[in-house]
């Protein structure tokens, strides 16, 4: 069953740091969100392999919105 990485703040996706198939570990920065002119990294909370990217650079996201799936 796939796990999900969610946005921890409301903002815009400034940069996606991973691609499908990338292996991630706890603490890996998977994306950077921009909110109120501040850049906030989104980090993996577990290890696995990115299976799906659910967002894109420049997209506005809300706190709690799913950004990535990993297994």
BELRACOR-V337026 format. One record per helix or strand of 2 or more residues. SS is the DSSP state (~ for helix, > for strand). FROM is the first residue (numbers start at 1). LEN is the number of residues. If there is no record, write none. Layout:
[[SS:FROM:LEN] [SS:FROM:LEN]]
//
This chain:
[[>:3:4] [>:11:6] [>:23:2] [>:29:7] [>:38:6] [>:48:6] [>:60:2] [>:66:5]]
//
